[in-house]
Amino acid sequence: MTQTNLSAGISVIREQVKTAPTAPGVYRMLSEHGDVLYVGKAKSIKKRIVSYTQVNRLTIRLQRMVAQTVSMVFVTTRTEGEALLLEASLIKRYKPQFNVLLKDDKSFPYILLREDHEWPQISKHRGARKHKGQYYGPFANVSSVNRTLNTLQKVFQLRSCSDNTLETRSRVCMLYQIKRCSGPCVDKVSKEDYSDMVAETRAFLEGKSSEIQKKFAASMQEASEAMEYEVAAVYRDRLNALTQIQSHQSIVNAMVEEADVIAAEEIAGRIAIQVFFFRAGQNWGHRAYFPKHDKSDGIETVLSAFISQFYDNKPAPKLILTSHKLPDTKLLSEALSERMERKVEITVPARGKKAEVIAEARRNAKEALERHMAESASQAKLLEGVAEAFDMDEVPQRIEVYDNSHIQGTNAVGGMIVAGPDGFMKNSYRKFNIKDEDLTPGDDFGMMQEVMRRRFSRLLKEDATRERGHWPDLLLIDGGKGQLSSVMEIIEELGVTDVTIVAISKGPDRNAGREQFHMPGKETFMMPHTDAVLYYLQRLRDEAHRFAIGSHRARRKSDIKKSPLDEIPGVGPKRKKALLHHFGSAKAVIDADVKDLANVDGVSKAMAQQIYDHFHD
């Protein structure tokens, strides 16, 4: 940052102040490349951005931001609460350099009790809510859902199979035999009894487990007194399963019906946030987050930014308990209440059971942060080892690893995974569907050249000055000398420099631990099989292999679903269905003559000729 750049940035903002609205809203500060540097909200945009022209009151970080600002964008809203929600949405979309950023914000899994079928189904659900039914959650992770579903199957025995499986099955499945399903597919249970099971499941997921326990205990006692010991054993097992799942509900089950507990801890300028999920009086798991922030950001500021971004794509509960008093608690509460169309309370408990839960969450946050920092330190040492092994001037901050996957050249896909100081950067993973039709099927060298050309041509176009942090410091290629030569050909053709390129091959006998490393202008070398850096590079290579194979399988699966009939002009879903019903398969349609095709309902002689000509050009 130079004084000239800072002065230029202040001049830009002063010009923007002249036309800035006085209404509430959101402002974006943009760099010369059009990147969003910062997204902020304000009760009055004009009054807020004036503060950026007062240099003496700006921190060094904000001075750097102002120095890079060349333009601004304003969006007004009706209220400051709307501005807060819009700010969170834009931060997650643009990931500005100078904002607090919530990383790893995947959607949470739910349990879905479907109500659009005569035999309701219970299943794990993630994503859009397309089915009619009750959604219970969120759960902190998939393992929490699986554990709960496993117990629900033991206790209530609702079906988990798809509608198609239910309708086509002619005999009971393994789940029925191990007493995890009541067998509605083959009428092993009446609709009345199944409806009772659905009601009991719903009651349990709504927090009425004690009532269900009393009911099961009474039924067990009644069966025992009637000497129906097998029936009594069934209720005994269901009671044991209920007790098992309740043993996983730590802390205080009856604390609240519905709440999220959000606690933060700070060590050496780094902050971890722990979130506990309580629904229906049950603890449905917890999860740790490590938001990206500047060391000068206070823990209250980071926590407030986290909460607004966290609930941008998920429903907020009725109560949010926090470990620290937020600077904008009232505004956050009003904004979330407006979005949910019901009251959302945010509070810091001072005593009692709720305060105990906050203390537990803070302890978990501290432990998670200590583990994260230890892992980061270990990762830093590994990256230092990588720099030393490959004679790099600086420790790599971005490593890109490439691999191809195909079956005899079909459905060819190139995969790129990215790693850095914080581990795998999964948001930066990319797949490349191989498009060059002139390539010989199975030409791995040609495939890798296409991937390199597409990747670096785009980089040169979008980030030629290398200021956005998208450029790799190290390329790892899965392959030997031939693969390295093919990559270097493209790299030199595009004029790319200052990127270390290494090919990693399996080595003699293709044994793990005997990998060979190939670099331009250097002799092939190996690392000691006990070297931690070697294990790290193996892990990177294996992750690239996993990602490429997964992308290839997804593409192959998509192609399998396609039919040759899809490509015939004028043949829509109805005609395709009629053809398949008449001939039994797409291959039979291809082999049919014009006369047979014309016998299909809805297919005229002209259309029959067109279908025949399509396959017999």
Secondary structure, DSSP 8 states (H G I E B T S, - for coil): --HHHHHHHHHHHHHHHHH--SSSEEEEEE-TTS-EEEEEEESSHHHHHHGGG-GGGS-HHHHHHHHH--EEEEEE-SSHHHHHHHHHHHHHHH--TTS-B--------EEEEE-SSSS-BEEEE-S---SSEEEE---SSHHHHHHHHHHHHHHH--B-S-HHHHHH--S--HHHHTTS---GGGT-S-HHHHHHHHHHHHHHHTT-HHHHHHHHHHHHHHHHHTT-HHHHHHHHHHHHHHHHHHHT--S-TTS-SEEEEEEEEEETTEEEEEEEEEETTEEEEEEEE--B--TTS-HHHHHHHHHHHHTTSS---SEEEESS--TTHHHHHHHHHHHHTS--EEE---SHHHHHHHHHHHHHHHHHHHHHHHHHHHHHHHHHHHHHHTT-SS--S-EEEEEEEEETTEEEEEEEEEEETTEE-GGG-EEEE---TTS-TT-HHHHHHHHHHHHHHHHHHH-TT--SS-S-SEEEEES-HHHHHHHHHHHHHHT--S-EEEEEE--GGG-TT--EEE-TTS--B---TT-HHHHHHHHHHHHHHHHHHHHHHHHHHHHHT--GGGGSTT--HHHHHHHHHHHSSHHHHHH--HHHHHTSTT--HHHHHHHHHHH--
